[in-house]
Amino acid sequence: MKNEVFHPMNVECELPEQLNNPFDYEPHPLCVEAARQVCDYVAQSELYDEVMQGKMLGVLVCQQVNGTVGFLAAYSGQVGGREDWPWFVPAVFDYLQPDGYFKLEEAHISALNQQIAQLESSNDYVSSKVALAQLRKEAEDEITSYKTMMAAAKARRDEMRNEADNALLIKESQFQKAELHRLKKRWEQQLEENAKDVKRMDDSIAALKQERKERSDALQRWLFNQFVMLNAQGEGRTLTDIFAATPQRVPPAGTGECCAPKLLQYAFAHQLKPLCMAEFWQGASPKMEVRHHGQYYAACRGKCKPVLEWMLEDGGRTDLPNLQISLHLPPSTLHPIYEDDALIVVVKPAGLLSVPGRTGEESVESLLRQQYGEVFMVHRLDQDTSGLTVVAKSREAHRHLQRQFLSHARAINKLYIALLDGVVDGCGRISLPLRPDVNDRPRQMVDYEHGKAALTDYEVLGHEGRLTRVALTPHTGRTHQLRVHCAHAEGLGTPIVGDRLYGHHTEKGQRLCLHAAELAFQHPLTGERMSFSSIVPF
């Protein structure tokens, strides 16, 4: 075992009996100590400036066959364009070697990019396209002008029908139509001739782009097949095979390069017993994702969940975790706080879906269907969010209520109460556009270019030690809007207590402290203004 990778620890606490779930955990004290040592090492190394620009680091506390306990450290992706820094575990597959197949093929693809760029910006291509566009404009103008003249001539002929020789008028009309046809034909031939050079260069560029796509796709497939991920039994499976049975079928770019797979790969390859693991962010917060310096985060789902499910198959071992995330058990029935012939208002508990999931979990909709027959969900709350929900009993009521939720006339008033994991003051408005993180669903990202507008007002209600109670009023209904607006560095920079996706590590059993406390709307049949409130359960 190389000393620069396995770092022995002095253990003064009881060792964990089972590896924690990397998707739902509270860092073990051993991981906290290992993370401290990693930060100390980075602070004194040449990696410091690069890491402090923002990097996810990870630790895996493990045990050698002889009983020695120590930790492994990893960084996600590369640091300074390298994957082979000493002291950290190596990459599962280091494809960045200068003389390796990946770099050579990447250089070929880069050369194609340069060739395409040179062709697209060449004087011959640009001038030929400009000349062709000008010629098309001239053709369009002349044909339009001739059609205008024909329309005027027709109007004049219509006025002369009873006074002139109809045969002459018909002959003039026929001549003009024939002349228009000849005019179009001349321009068509001229444009076709002038377009030959542009088409020749377009074809060359298209052929290069097709070659680039084929090479890029083949290189990506080759790369995924080089990542052979080990499980605890020492069995290997490529990323291609691991993802073949998933909905996306193809691994996202960067799969296998996150901290957790790197750490487990090294441990299993060197007969180390994993005890506990954690991932934490160091440095500046990224612009799009929710990451804060010094905070622990769960493993990503899009890239890591299928991989870790394979790597942590227990094979009868009791020291490996169940990767299911622990949620509050939903109730068997829901008790409305209001009901009439048109609608039902209920308080959704945390942990219950609004609508049935892919695997048939219980939901507000399914429970109410059991009690009332056909019902129609008007809006949704996140699974971990609790609070007021209105459900329609008829299609007519559903349409009317949905129009209110979708309107911009503030027909719907919603107020949420949240408990933030930190100290925030004041009040204000947060405007951060959101879109899904396609590589880590259901996580959302801030994206000023492609995101949808999301607007939230906030007001601090008070402080409870190191926590802050805040009222949140959303003016849009984006997925995870309130959670991201609270947690993101450009929002409140303070996540909601118990937020497994965007928050700090959570205590076992800790719920998401976000509750839809007030809801007001117009009754879909009577037009009466209706307001409801719910006691905040935290």
C-alpha positions in Angstrom: 0.0 0.0 0.0 1.5 3.4 -1.0 1.7 5.7 2.0 0.9 8.8 0.0 -2.6 7.4 -0.8 -3.6 5.6 2.4 -3.3 7.9 5.4 -3.4 6.2 8.8 -5.6 7.7 11.5 -5.7 7.7 15.3 -9.1 6.3 16.1 -10.6 7.2 19.4 -14.2 6.4 18.7 -16.2 3.2 17.8 -15.9 2.1 14.2 -19.1 2.1 12.1 -20.6 -1.3 11.5 -21.9 -0.3 8.1 -20.8 2.1 5.4 -23.1 5.1 5.2 -25.5 5.8 2.3 -23.6 8.3 0.1 -26.9 9.8 -1.0 -28.3 10.4 2.5 -26.0 10.7 5.4 -24.6 12.7 8.3 -20.8 12.8 8.2 -19.2 10.4 10.8 -16.7 12.1 13.1 -13.9 10.0 11.4 -14.9 11.6 8.1 -14.9 15.1 9.6 -11.4 14.5 10.9 -10.2 13.1 7.6 -11.7 16.1 5.8 -9.9 18.4 8.1 -6.6 16.7 7.3 -7.4 17.0 3.5 -8.0 20.7 3.9 -4.7 21.1 5.8 -2.8 19.3 3.1 -4.4 21.3 0.3 -3.7 24.6 2.1 0.0 23.8 2.1 0.2 22.3 -1.4 0.5 23.7 -5.0 -3.1 22.6 -5.5 -4.5 25.3 -3.2 -5.2 28.1 -5.7 -6.8 25.7 -8.2 -9.0 24.0 -5.5 -10.1 27.3 -4.0 -11.6 28.3 -7.3 -14.2 25.6 -6.4 -13.8 21.9 -6.1 -15.6 18.9 -4.6 -13.3 16.8 -2.4 -14.1 13.4 -0.8 -12.8 11.1 1.9 -13.3 7.4 2.5 -12.3 6.0 5.9 -11.3 2.4 5.5 -9.5 -0.5 7.2 -6.7 -2.6 5.9 -6.6 -6.4 6.3 -4.2 -6.0 9.3 -6.8 -3.8 11.1 -5.1 -0.4 10.5 -7.6 2.4 9.9 -6.9 5.3 7.6 -8.5 7.4 4.9 -8.3 7.9 1.2 -8.8 11.3 -0.4 -10.1 12.2 -3.8 -11.1 15.3 -5.9 -13.8 15.3 -8.6 -12.6 15.5 -12.2 -9.2 17.0 -12.6 -7.1 19.7 -10.8 -4.9 21.8 -13.1 -5.7 19.5 -16.0 -4.3 16.4 -14.2 -5.8 13.3 -12.7 -2.6 11.9 -11.1 -1.7 14.2 -8.2 0.1 12.3 -5.4 -1.5 11.9 -2.0 -4.9 11.4 -3.6 -6.4 8.2 -5.1 -5.7 7.9 -8.9 -8.4 8.2 -11.5 -10.4 5.0 -12.3 -8.9 5.5 -15.8 -6.5 8.2 -16.6 -7.2 9.2 -20.1 -5.2 12.4 -20.0 -1.8 10.9 -20.7 -0.2 13.0 -23.5 0.6 10.0 -25.8 -2.5 8.0 -25.0 -5.3 7.2 -27.4 -7.8 9.7 -26.0 -5.4 12.7 -26.2 -4.3 11.7 -29.7 -7.9 11.3 -30.9 -8.9 14.5 -29.1 -6.2 16.3 -31.0 -7.6 14.9 -34.3 -11.0 16.2 -33.3 -9.6 19.6 -32.3 -7.8 19.7 -35.7 -11.2 19.1 -37.4 -12.7 22.0 -35.3 -10.0 24.3 -36.5 -10.4 23.2 -40.1 -14.2 23.8 -39.9 -13.6 27.2 -38.3 -11.1 28.2 -40.9 -13.5 27.2 -43.7 -16.4 29.0 -42.2 -14.4 32.2 -41.7 -12.5 32.1 -45.0 -12.8 35.1 -47.3 -13.9 33.0 -50.2 -16.8 31.4 -48.2 -17.9 34.6 -46.5 -17.7 36.7 -49.7 -19.5 34.0 -51.7 -22.3 33.8 -49.1 -22.6 37.6 -49.0 -22.7 37.8 -52.8 -25.3 35.1 -53.0 -27.5 36.8 -50.4 -27.2 40.1 -52.3 -28.1 38.4 -55.6 -31.2 36.8 -53.9 -32.2 40.2 -52.7 -31.9 41.7 -56.2 -33.9 38.8 -57.6 -36.6 39.2 -55.0 -36.7 43.0 -55.5 -37.0 42.7 -59.3 -39.6 40.0 -59.2 -41.6 42.0 -56.6 -41.4 45.1 -58.7 -42.6 43.3 -61.8 -45.5 41.8 -59.9 -46.5 45.3 -58.7 -46.5 46.5 -62.3 -48.6 43.5 -63.3 -51.1 44.3 -60.6 -51.4 47.9 -61.7 -51.8 46.8 -65.4 -54.5 44.4 -64.4 -56.4 47.2 -62.5 -56.1 49.4 -65.6 -57.3 46.5 -67.9 -60.3 45.9 -65.6 -61.3 49.6 -66.0 -61.0 49.3 -69.9 -63.0 46.0 -70.3 -66.0 47.8 -71.8 -64.1 50.3 -73.9 -61.1 48.4 -75.4 -60.5 45.3 -77.5 -60.7 42.4 -75.0 -58.4 40.3 -77.2 -55.7 42.9 -76.9 -56.2 43.0 -73.1 -56.0 39.2 -72.8 -52.9 39.2 -75.0 -51.2 41.8 -72.7 -52.1 39.7 -69.6 -50.7 36.6 -71.2 -47.5 38.3 -72.2 -46.9 39.7 -68.8 -47.5 36.3 -67.1 -45.1 34.7 -69.6 -42.5 37.5 -69.0 -42.8 36.9 -65.2 -42.2 33.2 -65.7 -39.1 34.0 -67.9 -37.9 36.5 -65.3 -38.1 33.9 -62.5 -36.4 31.3 -64.7 -33.5 33.7 -65.5 -33.0 34.5 -61.8 -33.3 30.8 -60.9 -30.5 29.9 -63.3 -28.3 32.7 -62.2 -28.8 31.9 -58.5 -28.1 28.3 -59.1 -24.9 29.1 -60.9 -23.7 31.5 -58.2 -24.7 29.0 -55.4 -22.4 26.3 -56.7 -19.3 27.6 -54.9 -21.2 28.1 -51.7 -22.7 24.6 -51.9 -19.3 23.1 -52.6 -17.9 24.7 -49.4 -21.1 23.9 -47.5 -20.7 20.3 -48.5 -17.1 20.3 -47.4 -18.0 21.8 -44.0 -20.9 19.3 -43.5 -18.6 16.4 -44.3 -16.1 17.6 -41.7 -18.8 18.1 -39.1 -20.1 14.6 -39.7 -16.6 13.2 -39.3 -16.2 15.2 -36.1 -19.5 13.8 -34.8 -18.7 10.2 -35.6 -15.2 10.5 -34.1 -16.5 12.3 -31.0 -19.3 9.6 -30.5 -16.8 6.8 -31.0 -14.3 8.3 -28.6 -16.9 8.8 -25.9 -18.0 5.1 -26.3 -14.4 4.0 -26.2 -13.9 6.1 -23.0 -16.9 4.7 -21.2 -15.7 1.1 -22.0 -12.3 1.9 -20.4 -14.0 2.7 -17.1 -14.3 -0.8 -15.5 -16.0 -0.2 -12.1 -15.4 -2.8 -9.4 -17.9 -3.9 -6.8 -17.1 -5.2 -3.3 -16.8 -8.8 -4.7 -14.0 -7.7 -7.1 -16.3 -8.0 -10.2 -15.9 -5.4 -12.9 -18.5 -3.8 -15.2 -18.0 -1.0 -17.7 -19.9 2.2 -17.5 -21.6 1.3 -20.8 -22.9 -1.9 -19.3 -23.9 -0.2 -16.0 -26.0 2.4 -17.8 -27.5 0.2 -20.4 -30.5 -0.6 -18.2 -31.1 2.9 -17.0 -33.6 5.4 -18.6 -30.8 7.5 -20.1 -29.0 4.4 -21.4 -25.8 6.4 -22.0 -23.6 7.7 -19.2 -23.4 11.5 -18.8 -20.0 13.0 -19.6 -17.7 12.9 -16.6 -19.3 9.7 -15.2 -16.8 7.8 -13.1 -14.7 10.9 -12.3 -16.6 12.0 -9.1 -15.1 11.4 -5.7 -17.2 8.5 -4.5 -16.6 6.1 -7.4 -12.9 7.0 -7.3 -12.6 6.2 -3.6 -14.5 3.0 -3.7 -12.6 1.8 -6.8 -9.3 2.2 -5.0 -10.6 0.6 -1.8 -12.0 -2.5 -3.6 -8.9 -2.8 -5.8 -6.6 -2.9 -2.7 -8.8 -5.1 -0.4 -9.7 -2.2 1.9 -12.9 -2.4 4.0 -14.9 0.9 3.5 -16.2 2.3 6.9 -17.6 5.7 6.1 -17.4 8.3 3.4 -18.3 12.0 2.8 -17.9 14.6 0.1 -17.4 18.3 0.8 -17.0 21.5 -1.2 -14.0 23.8 -1.0 -13.6 27.2 -2.4 -15.8 29.7 -4.3 -19.4 28.8 -4.9 -20.2 28.0 -8.6 -22.5 30.3 -10.5 -25.1 27.7 -11.4 -25.1 25.0 -8.7 -25.7 25.2 -5.0 -22.4 24.6 -3.3 -20.8 26.3 -0.3 -17.3 26.2 1.1 -16.8 23.7 3.8 -20.3 22.1 3.5 -20.9 18.3 3.0 -23.1 17.1 0.1 -24.6 13.9 -1.1 -23.3 12.1 -4.1 -24.8 13.2 -7.4 -27.6 11.0 -8.8 -27.3 11.4 -12.6 -23.7 10.3 -12.8 -23.1 8.4 -9.6 -26.3 6.6 -8.6 -26.2 3.8 -11.2 -22.5 3.4 -10.7 -22.7 3.3 -6.9 -25.6 0.9 -6.9 -23.4 -1.5 -8.9 -20.3 -0.9 -6.8 -22.2 -1.3 -3.5 -24.1 -4.5 -4.3 -23.9 -6.3 -1.0 -23.5 -9.8 -2.3 -24.5 -10.9 1.2 -22.2 -8.5 3.0 -23.8 -6.7 6.0 -21.2 -3.9 6.0 -22.5 -2.2 2.8 -25.4 0.3 2.9 -29.0 0.2 1.6 -29.0 3.0 -1.0 -32.6 3.8 -0.6 -33.1 7.3 0.9 -35.0 7.3 4.2 -38.3 9.3 4.0 -41.1 9.8 6.4 -43.8 7.1 6.0 -46.9 8.6 4.4 -50.3 8.2 6.0 -52.9 5.8 4.9 -55.6 8.5 4.6 -55.8 12.2 4.3 -58.3 14.3 6.3 -59.5 17.5 4.4 -59.6 20.8 6.3 -62.2 22.0 3.8 -64.5 20.2 1.3 -67.4 21.1 -0.9 -68.9 19.8 -4.2 -66.1 21.5 -6.2 -62.9 21.0 -4.3 -60.9 19.6 -1.4 -58.2 21.3 0.7 -55.8 19.1 2.5 -52.5 19.6 4.4 -49.9 17.4 2.7 -47.4 15.8 5.1 -43.7 15.8 4.4 -42.5 12.7 2.6 -45.8 12.2 0.6 -45.8 12.6 -3.1 -48.4 14.9 -4.7 -49.0 12.5 -7.6 -48.1 8.8 -8.0 -44.4 8.1 -8.7 -42.9 5.8 -11.2 -42.8 2.9 -8.8 -46.4 3.4 -7.6 -45.7 5.1 -4.2 -48.7 6.5 -2.3 -49.5 10.1 -3.1 -52.1 12.8 -2.3 -53.9 12.0 -5.5 -54.0 8.2 -5.0 -55.1 8.5 -1.4 -57.9 11.0 -2.3 -59.0 8.7 -5.2 -59.5 5.9 -2.7 -61.7 8.2 -0.6 -63.5 10.3 -3.2 -63.2 8.5 -6.5 -62.0 10.7 -9.4 -60.1 13.8 -8.3 -57.9 16.3 -10.2 -54.6 17.7 -8.9 -54.4 21.5 -9.4 -50.8 22.0 -8.3 -48.0 20.1 -6.6 -45.7 20.4 -3.6 -42.3 18.7 -3.5 -42.3 15.3 -1.8 -40.4 16.7 1.2 -42.4 19.9 1.5 -45.6 19.9 3.7 -48.6 22.2 3.6 -51.8 23.3 1.9 -52.9 21.7 -1.3 -56.1 22.2 -3.2 -57.6 19.4 -5.3 -60.5 19.7 -7.7 -63.5 17.3 -7.8 -64.5 18.0 -11.4 -62.8 18.8 -14.7 -64.6 22.2 -14.7 -63.3 23.1 -11.3 -59.9 21.8 -12.2 -59.7 24.1 -15.4 -60.9 27.1 -13.4 -58.4 26.6 -10.6 -55.5 25.8 -12.9 -56.1 29.1 -14.9 -55.7 30.9 -11.6 -52.4 29.2 -10.8 -51.1 29.9 -14.2 -52.3 33.5 -14.5 -50.1 36.5 -13.8 -52.9 38.5 -12.2 -52.0 37.1 -8.7 -55.3 35.3 -8.4 -53.5 32.8 -6.2 -51.7 33.9 -3.0 -49.2 31.5 -1.5 -47.0 31.9 1.6 -44.4 29.4 2.8 -42.6 29.3 6.1 -39.1 27.9 6.1 -36.3 27.4 8.7 -32.9 28.3 7.3 -29.7 26.6 8.4 -27.9 29.8 9.2 -28.4 33.5 10.1 -30.1 35.8 7.5 -31.5 39.3 8.1 -33.9 41.7 6.4 -36.4 41.2 3.5 -36.2 41.5 -0.2 -36.7 39.8 -3.6 -34.8 37.0 -5.2 -34.8 36.7 -9.0 -32.7 33.7 -10.2 -33.8 31.9 -13.4 -33.9 28.1 -13.1 -33.6 25.0 -15.3 -33.2 21.3 -14.6 -29.7 19.9 -14.1 -29.9 17.3 -16.9 -27.0 15.3 -15.4 -28.4 15.2 -11.9 -32.2 15.2 -11.9 -34.2 16.3 -10.0 -31.7 19.0 -9.0 -32.2 22.5 -10.5 -29.6 25.0 -11.6 -29.4 28.7 -11.9 -29.0 29.6 -15.6 -29.3 33.2 -16.8 -29.2 32.1 -20.5 -31.5 29.1 -20.7 -33.4 29.2 -17.3 -37.0 30.2 -16.8 -37.8 33.3 -14.7 -38.3 32.6 -11.0 -39.2 35.3 -8.5 -39.5 35.0 -4.7 -40.1 37.6 -2.0 -38.7 36.9 1.5 -39.1 38.3 4.9 -37.1 37.3 8.0 -39.5 36.5 10.9 -37.0 35.8 13.6 -33.9 33.9 14.7 -33.7 30.7 16.7 -30.1 30.3 17.7 -28.1 29.8 14.6 -31.3 29.2 12.6 -33.6 31.8 10.8 -37.3 31.6 10.4 -38.4 33.2 7.1 -41.6 33.8 5.2 -41.4 33.1 1.4 -43.8 34.3 -1.2 -43.3 32.8 -4.7 -44.5 34.7 -7.7 -43.6 31.8 -10.1 -43.9 28.1 -9.6 -40.7 26.6 -10.8 -39.5 23.2 -9.5 -37.5 23.6 -6.3 -37.7 27.4 -6.6 -37.8 28.2 -2.9 -35.1 25.6 -2.0 -32.7 26.9 -4.7 -33.5 30.6 -4.0 -32.6 30.1 -0.3 -29.5 27.9 -0.8 -27.8 29.5 -3.8 -25.0 31.9 -3.2 -26.7 34.7 -5.2 -30.0 34.1 -3.3 -30.0 33.9 0.5 -26.9 31.7 0.5 -28.4 29.7 3.3 -30.2 26.4 2.7 -33.4 25.2 4.3 -32.9 22.9 7.2 -33.2 19.2 6.2 -32.7 19.9 2.4 -30.9 16.7 1.1 -30.4 18.2 -2.4 -29.2 21.7 -1.7 -28.5 21.8 2.0 -25.8 20.9 4.5 -25.6 17.4 5.9 -28.8 16.5 7.8 -29.4 14.6 11.0 -31.1 11.2 10.6 -34.8 11.7 10.4 -34.6 15.5 9.9 -37.4 16.6 7.6 -37.2 19.5 5.1 -38.3 22.5 7.1 -40.5 24.1 4.4 -44.3 24.4 4.8 -47.0 25.9 2.6 -48.7 27.8 5.4 -51.2 30.0 3.6 -53.2 29.6 0.4 -55.9 31.9 -1.1 -57.8 31.6 -4.4 -61.3 32.2 -5.9 -63.8 29.5 -5.6 -64.1 27.9 -9.1 -68.0 28.0 -9.1 -69.1 30.8 -6.9 -66.1 33.2 -7.4 -65.9 33.7 -3.6 -62.4 34.5 -2.3 -61.2 31.7 -0.1 -58.3 31.7 2.3 -56.7 28.9 4.3 -53.9 28.6 6.8 -52.1 25.7 8.4 -50.0 25.4 11.5 -46.3 25.1 10.8 -45.1 21.8 12.2 -41.5 22.8 13.0 
